Amino acid sequence: MPMKLNKNMNIAFLSSIDPFDINNWSGTLYYITKILSKKNNIEWIGEDIINLFYSFRFSKKSYPEKYASLFGSIISEKTNRADYSVLIVRDYFFGAYLNVKVPIIYIGDTTFNLFKENLRITSTEFESVADSLEKKR
């Protein structure tokens, strides 16, 4: 069933990068938020979570995907307490374990499997975790 966008919805935008910055993600997030902001309230969720992760990680082998379950719990609790109409998720590690009562829109420009060669991934652990998380959404 198609979702009808009503006026003045509260939208949570889950992203580790600022969706209001035209320089991020080739401007795609900026233009999405710019258009949606004309009739809706947009809140960026993710900056504080990803900054906390990077400030507390204990080794260079740590990556956000390892903490997807924790991110899902934190974000689910935060968004369930608020009055959001929809969640837009850019990072699969933010969306994989969400337990919310509103629709989730996942946006991505490729799949991990298609892009992993460009990333020069050498860790089979990371590859396994990332692939598994992406399949959850």
C-alpha positions as CSV (number, residue, x, y, z in Angstrom):
1,M,0.0,0.0,0.0
2,P,1.6,3.3,-1.0
3,M,2.3,5.7,1.8
4,K,0.6,9.1,1.4
5,L,2.7,12.0,2.7
6,N,0.6,14.3,4.8
7,K,1.4,17.9,5.6
8,N,3.6,18.6,8.6
9,M,4.8,15.1,9.3
10,N,7.7,14.6,11.7
11,I,10.4,12.7,9.9
12,A,13.5,11.2,11.5
13,F,16.4,11.0,9.2
14,L,18.9,8.3,10.4
15,S,22.3,9.0,9.0
16,S,25.9,9.0,10.2
17,I,26.5,12.0,7.9
18,D,24.7,15.3,7.9
19,P,21.8,15.2,5.5
20,F,21.6,19.0,5.5
21,D,25.1,19.4,4.1
22,I,25.1,19.6,0.3
23,N,28.7,18.3,0.3
24,N,27.7,14.9,1.7
25,W,26.7,12.0,-0.6
26,S,26.9,14.1,-3.7
27,G,24.2,16.4,-2.4
28,T,21.5,13.6,-2.6
29,L,20.6,13.7,1.1
30,Y,20.6,17.5,1.0
31,Y,18.1,17.7,-1.8
32,I,15.9,15.0,-0.2
33,T,15.7,16.9,3.1
34,K,15.3,20.2,1.3
35,I,12.2,19.0,-0.6
36,L,10.8,17.2,2.4
37,S,11.4,20.2,4.7
38,K,9.0,22.3,2.7
39,K,6.0,20.6,4.3
40,N,7.5,18.5,7.0
41,N,9.7,18.6,10.1
42,I,12.9,16.7,9.7
43,E,15.2,15.7,12.6
44,W,18.7,14.3,11.9
45,I,19.4,11.4,14.2
46,G,22.8,9.8,14.1
47,E,25.4,12.4,14.6
48,D,25.6,12.0,18.4
49,I,25.5,8.2,18.1
50,I,28.3,7.9,15.5
51,N,30.5,10.5,17.2
52,L,30.2,8.6,20.5
53,F,31.1,5.4,18.7
54,Y,34.2,6.9,17.2
55,S,35.3,8.5,20.5
56,F,35.0,5.2,22.4
57,R,36.1,2.6,20.0
58,F,39.0,0.6,21.4
59,S,40.8,-0.6,18.3
60,K,41.1,0.3,14.6
61,K,39.4,-3.0,13.9
62,S,36.1,-1.6,15.4
63,Y,33.6,-0.6,12.9
64,P,30.0,0.7,13.3
65,E,28.5,-2.5,11.9
66,K,29.6,-4.4,15.0
67,Y,27.3,-2.3,17.1
68,A,24.2,-2.3,14.9
69,S,22.2,-4.1,17.5
70,L,23.1,-1.4,20.1
71,F,22.4,1.3,17.6
72,G,19.0,-0.3,16.8
73,S,18.1,-0.3,20.5
74,I,19.1,3.3,21.1
75,I,17.4,4.6,18.0
76,S,14.3,2.5,18.5
77,E,13.9,3.8,22.1
78,K,14.5,7.4,21.0
79,T,12.1,7.3,18.0
80,N,9.4,5.4,19.8
81,R,9.2,8.1,22.4
82,A,8.8,10.8,19.8
83,D,6.0,11.4,17.4
84,Y,7.5,10.5,14.1
85,S,5.4,9.6,11.0
86,V,8.3,7.8,9.2
87,L,12.0,7.0,9.5
88,I,14.3,7.5,6.6
89,V,17.5,5.4,7.0
90,R,20.7,6.0,5.1
91,D,23.0,3.7,7.1
92,Y,22.1,0.0,7.1
93,F,23.8,-0.4,10.4
94,F,21.3,2.1,11.9
95,G,18.3,0.4,10.4
96,A,19.0,-3.3,10.7
97,Y,17.7,-3.8,14.2
98,L,15.1,-1.1,14.4
99,N,11.9,-2.1,16.4
100,V,9.5,0.8,15.6
101,K,5.8,1.2,14.9
102,V,6.2,3.6,11.9
103,P,7.2,3.0,8.3
104,I,10.9,2.8,7.5
105,I,12.3,4.0,4.2
106,Y,15.8,2.7,3.5
107,I,17.8,4.7,0.9
108,G,21.1,3.5,-0.6
109,D,22.9,3.9,-3.8
110,T,24.4,0.4,-4.1
111,T,24.5,-2.9,-2.2
112,F,27.5,-3.9,0.0
113,N,28.1,-6.9,-2.2
114,L,28.4,-4.7,-5.3
115,F,30.6,-2.1,-3.7
116,K,32.9,-4.3,-1.5
117,E,35.6,-4.6,-4.2
118,N,35.9,-0.8,-4.5
119,L,36.3,-0.6,-0.7
120,R,39.1,-3.2,-0.9
121,I,37.7,-5.2,2.0
122,T,40.1,-7.7,3.4
123,S,38.3,-8.7,6.6
124,T,36.0,-11.7,6.1
125,E,34.5,-10.9,9.5
126,F,33.5,-7.4,8.4
127,E,32.2,-8.7,5.0
128,S,30.0,-11.3,6.8
129,V,28.6,-8.7,9.3
130,A,27.9,-6.1,6.7
131,D,26.3,-8.5,4.3
132,S,24.1,-9.9,7.1
133,L,23.0,-6.4,8.3
134,E,22.1,-5.3,4.8
135,K,19.8,-8.3,4.3
136,K,17.9,-7.4,7.5
137,R,16.4,-4.3,5.8
